[in-house]
Amino acid sequence: MALLALLCAAALAALARGTIPPPEEAARMARFVLHNCDWGALATLSAQEGLRGRPFANIFSISDGPPGPGGGSGVPYLYLTDMEISVQDLEINSNASLTVSLAQTPYCKKHRYDPQNPLCAHIIFCGSIVKVSGGKLALDLFGH
Ligand SMILES: *[C@@H]1O[C@H](CO)[C@@H](O)[C@H](O)[C@H]1NC(C)=O
């Protein structure tokens, strides 16, 4: 297993809070969405035979940091294995995009927002996946 993080400039501001931030505060909103979601769709460029070079989106569990003050960093972490075909893609090309939506929380259903509605906040990270070392970190992030 390898622990990887998608590093990106999309989420950089204040800590996520319990209530949804105003939509115009994009960075706060991005942190909020990431903090409140457990999974996302990770798109890679496929390295598979017959799909090579095509976009390939797959579902992964995510974390935004360990519980406590070190968490809510705005950096999405994924716990990945190289047996996973998306990870095999990343070994060839680490560029990726991660989409995370409040549609997976009760928020959008409660407000009757379609997942496509911009009010059902979702964030799209673009960047590259880098390996983060340390089994301790993996336990902090995913060992609940
Ligand atoms: C990843 O994306 C960057 C642009 O951000 C590009 O320069 C680079 O060539 C890409 N890497 C590969 C392996 O295609």
The ligand as an SDF file (V2000), in Angstrom:
LIG
                    3D

 14 14  0  0  0  0  0  0  0  0999 V2000
    1.3780   16.8370  -16.3480 C   0  0  0  0  0  0  0  0  0  0  0  0
    0.8450   18.1220  -16.5340 O   0  0  0  0  0  0  0  0  0  0  0  0
    1.8040   19.1390  -16.7410 C   0  0  0  0  0  0  0  0  0  0  0  0
    1.0620   20.4390  -16.8520 C   0  0  0  0  0  0  0  0  0  0  0  0
    0.5960   20.8020  -15.6120 O   0  0  0  0  0  0  0  0  0  0  0  0
    2.6010   18.8460  -17.9820 C   0  0  0  0  0  0  0  0  0  0  0  0
    3.6100   19.8140  -18.1230 O   0  0  0  0  0  0  0  0  0  0  0  0
    3.2280   17.4820  -17.8720 C   0  0  0  0  0  0  0  0  0  0  0  0
    3.8630   17.1630  -19.0920 O   0  0  0  0  0  0  0  0  0  0  0  0
    2.1830   16.4170  -17.5670 C   0  0  0  0  0  0  0  0  0  0  0  0
    2.8510   15.1430  -17.3300 N   0  0  0  0  0  0  0  0  0  0  0  0
    2.7480   14.1360  -18.1950 C   0  0  0  0  0  0  0  0  0  0  0  0
    3.5070   12.9060  -17.8160 C   0  0  0  0  0  0  0  0  0  0  0  0
    2.0480   14.1860  -19.1830 O   0  0  0  0  0  0  0  0  0  0  0  0
  1  2  1  0
  1 10  1  0
  2  3  1  0
  3  4  1  0
  3  6  1  0
  4  5  1  0
  6  7  1  0
  6  8  1  0
  8  9  1  0
  8 10  1  0
 10 11  1  0
 11 12  1  0
 12 13  1  0
 12 14  2  0
M  END
$$$$
